[in-house]
Amino acid sequence: MDSLTHTLTGAVIGKAIEDEEVKPWGTAAGLVAGFFPDMDFVLGLINPQFYLKYHRDFTHSFLLLPFYALLLSWLFTKITRRPHLWSYYKICLLVLISHVLLDLFTSYGTMVFAPFSDHRYAWDLTFIVDLIFSGILFIPWIISLLWRKRAAWICRGSLMLLTVYILFCAVQHHRAMSTTRQFAANLNEEVIKIASLPQPLSPFRWSNYVETQENVYQGFVDFLAKGSPAQKNPGTEADFDGSGFFGRFRRWKLMEGRYHSASSIRYSSYQKNDGSPWVKRAMTTEGAKFYYWFARFPVAKLVNSSNGTHRIEFTDVRFFLPGIRMPFSYYIELDDAGNVSSEGFVQNGKRS
């Protein structure tokens, strides 16, 4: 979940608890605790690989949350000069737990048992930026500022409504998984894993994935759609600018033509490995091993082989929107001897 929503969730929880011992500082404690786990964003200042390796790692560990809550509570007792450690503690701990839970709802992956396990857990229920989710928090929060006598109950109502929304998303996820299983059952291939991941703007839209021994299949479903969407002009995507803040909205608009009704989902197939010996060599490198640890549906192909340089690119189909964007792509360049001459993440078509 995005950091702004986490911070807002912390504020709502702090106001919903309304502990008289620390009022109004309880809301401030909730705000700080809501953002605290995302302080690992500074890792991105080092390099993208370091960020991907440690984002949602030790700052998001359920095992370490009690200690973070204790630290934050102690700091607030010193800052506010109110010696009510446990009043702050219950707020900070609940908010920190909510932060990790909200991240688990997304499909990015969170290492909740760090440092003892680096397995990335994801429940695939909500998109990372969910405007409905954020709205359920933001609107009551504004109302609570104007109607202070009922502020605590307004925030409690917001949290209850949020719980209902998450349950609704879980139902839609179950529906999407059913369509994915149906497609997988009709394949004449050994299925390794399947998934249905949330999409932006609507809890009725999902991207379905089926991984087999040779391929990854991707399809998009909209449970509100009737029939097949209108086909887009191919030239539209070629001239498309998806950069910047407004570029996100342009990408989402262009995605309209990708979603199909549950009865007419179209799946694209991506070969996991093109069979090139250079791809096989690249997959033995530490960079590729790291990428395959991070990715859920990785594919690899040789994109260029000339002048003694062989470039292999790895892509996680989980983040791939055909013709629109392909983030988190990793490249490895080998020389004729099979040694790594260059590697890194591809950013806007450039090497990082």
C-alpha atoms as one frame of an Amber mdcrd trajectory, in Angstrom:
protein
   0.000   0.000   0.000   1.218   3.531  -0.667   2.823   5.424   2.215   0.183
   8.169   2.289  -2.585   5.630   2.887  -0.493   3.942   5.587   0.005   7.273
   7.344  -3.690   8.115   7.104  -4.587   4.674   8.470  -2.347   5.323  11.453
  -4.052   8.639  12.154  -7.518   7.074  11.929  -6.539   4.242  14.290  -5.011
   6.687  16.755  -8.163   8.805  16.805 -10.412   5.724  16.969  -8.653   4.511
  20.128  -8.938   7.984  21.723  -6.899   7.314  24.836  -7.523  10.239  27.189
  -4.085   9.799  28.758  -2.277  10.861  25.575  -4.958  12.798  23.699  -4.337
  14.476  21.190  -0.828  13.053  20.885  -2.240   9.586  20.246  -3.216  10.675
  16.739   0.292  11.996  16.128   1.732   8.690  17.343  -0.532   6.889  14.889
   0.656   9.109  12.051   4.318   8.434  12.781   3.846   4.696  13.331   1.832
   4.474  10.111   4.740   5.779   8.075   7.603   4.268  10.091   8.005   0.899
   8.247   8.276   2.700   4.897  11.373   4.535   6.084  13.242   1.825   4.210
  12.661   3.944   1.083  16.117   5.417   1.768  17.523   2.112   0.511  16.543
   3.248  -2.971  19.138   6.000  -2.700  21.805   3.294  -2.745  20.633   1.442
  -5.856  17.441  -0.215  -7.170  18.686  -3.751  -6.498  19.442  -2.969  -2.863
  15.982  -1.414  -2.520  14.193  -4.440  -3.982  16.192  -6.775  -1.780  15.439
  -5.031   1.506  12.181  -3.098   0.931   9.443  -4.644   3.081  12.089  -6.618
   4.906  13.192  -5.971   8.499  11.017  -2.859   8.945   7.959  -4.975   8.060
   8.734  -8.005  10.199   5.955  -9.152  12.548   8.705 -10.451  14.824  10.269
  -6.999  15.203   7.104  -4.872  15.403   6.825  -5.066  19.239  10.325  -3.592
  19.539   9.594  -0.808  17.029   6.390   0.009  18.920   8.332   0.189  22.178
  10.929   2.509  20.641   8.306   4.853  19.183   6.324   4.862  22.434   9.415
   5.749  24.437  10.227   8.592  22.037   6.717  10.013  22.375   6.864   9.914
  26.174  10.046  11.989  25.955   8.767  14.401  23.310   5.353  15.020  24.903
   6.501  14.635  28.522   3.556  12.377  29.199   4.764   9.261  31.038   2.103
   6.963  29.629   4.271   4.479  27.786   1.637   1.757  27.457  -0.999   4.157
  26.177   1.334   5.061  23.348   2.420   1.460  22.958  -1.034   0.070  22.203
  -1.534   2.714  19.521   1.882   2.242  17.918   1.684  -1.541  17.946  -1.795
  -1.669  16.399  -0.793   0.832  13.704   2.419  -1.052  12.878   0.467  -4.302
  12.608  -2.052  -2.574  10.317   0.808  -1.358   8.104   2.142  -4.868   7.559
  -1.356  -6.283   7.014  -2.152  -3.639   4.391   1.063  -4.481   2.559   0.166
  -8.172   2.684  -3.101  -7.321   0.941  -1.108  -6.224  -2.135   0.796  -8.405
  -4.607   4.279  -6.912  -4.141   5.452  -9.292  -1.421   6.360  -8.684   2.228
   8.974 -10.508   4.330   6.932 -10.740   7.527   9.266 -13.247   9.206  12.537
 -11.386   8.641  15.338 -11.849   9.604  14.713 -15.590   9.844  13.042 -15.927
   6.440  13.221 -13.884   3.223  10.080 -15.445   1.758   7.800 -12.763   0.315
   4.140 -13.215   1.273   1.338 -11.602  -0.748  -2.418 -12.066  -0.437  -3.248
 -10.302  -3.741  -6.426  -8.564  -2.547  -5.904  -4.858  -3.292  -3.849  -2.757
  -5.691  -0.933  -0.830  -4.178  -2.693   2.485  -4.888  -6.397   1.857  -4.216
  -8.422   5.071  -4.415 -11.536   3.451  -2.937  -9.528   2.125  -0.003  -7.920
   5.521   0.584 -11.269   7.302   0.212 -12.866   5.173   2.936 -10.164   6.533
   5.246  -9.818  10.088   3.949 -13.473  11.208   3.864 -14.301  10.099   7.450
 -11.010  11.607   8.595 -12.019  15.006   7.222 -15.482  14.671   8.788 -13.890
  13.782  12.138 -11.922  17.039  12.072 -15.153  18.996  11.644 -17.258  16.953
  14.099 -14.835  16.480  16.962 -17.379  15.259  19.499 -18.007  12.183  17.365
 -14.519  11.914  15.913 -13.633   8.613  17.601 -16.825   6.879  16.466 -16.510
   8.274  12.942 -12.990   6.804  12.697 -14.173   3.501  14.148 -16.897   3.413
  11.526 -14.265   4.084   8.858 -12.237   1.088  10.020 -15.319  -1.147  10.051
 -16.256  -0.035   6.539 -12.677  -0.693   5.465 -12.944  -4.238   6.800 -16.106
  -4.777   4.752 -14.352  -3.473   1.634 -11.396  -5.831   2.128 -13.802  -8.761
   2.507 -15.508  -7.656  -0.715 -12.135  -7.615  -2.481 -11.473 -11.104  -1.147
 -14.721 -12.310  -2.732 -13.748 -10.755  -6.075 -10.310 -12.336  -5.811 -11.943
 -15.722  -5.323 -14.015 -15.147  -8.481 -10.898 -14.192 -10.433  -9.030 -17.250
  -9.198 -11.921 -19.409 -10.380 -11.542 -18.075 -13.934  -7.790 -18.658 -13.733
  -8.227 -22.254 -12.585 -10.697 -22.813 -15.392  -8.180 -21.656 -17.992  -5.378
 -23.685 -16.384  -7.501 -26.823 -16.414  -7.866 -26.588 -20.197  -4.117 -26.373
 -20.867  -2.253 -29.414 -22.111   0.720 -28.439 -19.965   1.854 -29.104 -16.427
   0.742 -26.132 -14.347   3.256 -24.908 -11.738   1.290 -22.082 -10.154  -1.550
 -19.655 -10.754  -2.479 -16.231  -9.415  -4.995 -13.432  -9.843  -3.649  -9.977
  -9.051  -5.651  -6.787  -8.351  -5.725  -3.992 -10.879  -5.973  -0.195 -10.441
  -9.209   1.774 -10.060 -11.658  -1.121  -9.690 -12.031  -4.152  -7.376 -13.776
  -5.894 -10.284 -10.646  -5.917 -12.456  -7.951  -8.575 -12.155  -4.981  -9.895
 -14.075  -4.778 -13.686 -14.217  -1.525 -15.669 -14.431  -0.787 -19.307 -15.143
   2.779 -20.600 -15.086   3.664 -23.899 -16.749   6.991 -25.585 -17.405   7.525
 -23.605 -20.616   5.278 -20.538 -20.521   3.585 -17.826 -18.493   0.023 -16.942
 -19.515  -1.524 -13.559 -18.741  -5.143 -12.465 -19.124  -7.243  -9.540 -17.892
 -10.806  -9.805 -16.578 -13.426  -7.232 -15.617 -16.473  -8.695 -13.881 -18.546
  -5.680 -14.881 -17.658  -5.984 -18.566 -20.166  -7.207 -21.110 -18.691  -8.911
 -24.149 -15.281  -7.995 -25.592 -13.784  -4.481 -25.370 -13.247  -2.364 -28.449
  -9.849  -2.861 -30.059  -7.371  -0.023 -29.697  -5.490   1.571 -32.546  -1.971
   0.031 -32.496  -0.514   3.426 -33.237  -1.917   4.776 -29.999   0.417   2.651
 -27.919   3.473   3.384 -30.029   3.068   7.129 -29.448   2.062   6.750 -25.834
   3.795   8.757 -23.084   3.352   7.018 -19.734   5.942   9.012 -17.817   5.268
  11.254 -14.846   2.280  11.500 -12.525  -0.322  12.045 -15.250   1.255   9.266
 -17.255  -0.195   6.806 -14.750  -3.706   7.933 -15.614  -2.923   7.688 -19.323
  -1.710   4.106 -18.766  -4.883   3.193 -16.915  -7.002   4.723 -19.693  -5.108
   2.776 -22.326  -5.675  -0.410 -20.328  -9.420  -0.168 -20.984  -9.031  -2.249
 -24.107  -7.278  -5.065 -22.242 -10.094  -6.184 -19.951 -12.630  -8.805 -20.988
 -15.683 -10.313 -19.417 -15.266 -13.535 -17.461 -16.603 -15.564 -20.380 -14.261
 -14.101 -22.997 -10.852 -13.586 -21.356  -7.967 -13.523 -23.837  -4.647 -14.859
 -22.647  -1.219 -13.922 -23.946   1.616 -16.437 -23.754   5.223 -15.617 -22.836
   8.010 -18.151 -23.194   9.913 -18.437 -19.905  13.212 -19.175 -21.628  13.973
 -18.824 -25.331  16.459 -21.690 -25.175  19.498 -19.562 -25.985  22.757 -20.812
 -24.413  23.456 -17.200 -23.416  20.214 -17.122 -21.438  21.177 -20.361 -19.712
  24.573 -18.905 -18.818  23.028 -15.655 -17.555  20.638 -17.564 -15.309  23.572
 -18.959 -13.334  24.790 -15.496 -12.317  24.113 -13.931  -8.931  22.159 -11.093
 -10.547  19.735 -13.499 -12.212  19.364 -15.540  -9.024  18.443 -12.373  -7.146
  15.923 -11.399  -9.812  14.280 -14.820  -9.743  14.004 -14.523  -5.968  12.127
 -11.230  -6.358   9.978 -12.053  -9.404   6.837 -14.167  -9.310   6.439 -14.830
 -13.042   9.875 -14.223 -14.612  10.670 -14.659 -18.296  14.089 -14.339 -19.957
  15.188 -13.803 -23.542  18.223 -12.862 -25.574  17.500  -9.415 -27.018  20.812
  -8.670 -28.714  23.943 -10.572 -29.666  26.588  -8.628 -31.594  30.140  -7.296
 -31.398  31.083  -9.779 -28.703  28.265  -8.695 -26.374  25.199 -10.785 -25.565
  22.364  -8.962 -23.792  19.733 -10.913 -21.894  16.702  -9.245 -20.339  14.542
 -10.586 -17.515  10.972  -9.435 -16.994   8.396 -10.188 -14.313   5.108 -10.649
 -16.166   3.364  -9.711 -12.912   4.187  -6.054 -13.656   3.858  -6.260 -17.434
   1.090  -4.306 -19.152   1.403  -5.156 -22.873   2.359  -2.160 -24.995   2.153
   0.158 -22.000   4.895  -0.532 -19.469   7.413  -3.142 -18.401   8.930  -2.087
 -15.044  11.393  -4.051 -12.937  13.209  -5.390 -15.996  16.748  -6.586 -15.397
  19.492  -6.950 -17.990  22.739  -8.914 -18.021  25.374  -8.475 -20.725  27.892
 -11.270 -21.278  31.078 -11.289 -23.302  32.060 -14.120 -25.629  33.678 -15.962
 -22.726  30.402 -15.899 -20.783  31.587 -13.377 -18.198  29.301 -10.591 -16.989
  30.417  -7.289 -18.489  27.437  -5.224 -17.337  24.138  -5.679 -15.489  21.406
  -3.669 -13.804  17.788  -2.568 -13.986  16.331  -1.076 -17.139  14.761   2.323
 -16.520  12.789   3.991 -19.317  14.665   1.919 -21.837  18.037   2.811 -20.292
  20.377   0.837 -18.111  20.524   1.849 -14.453
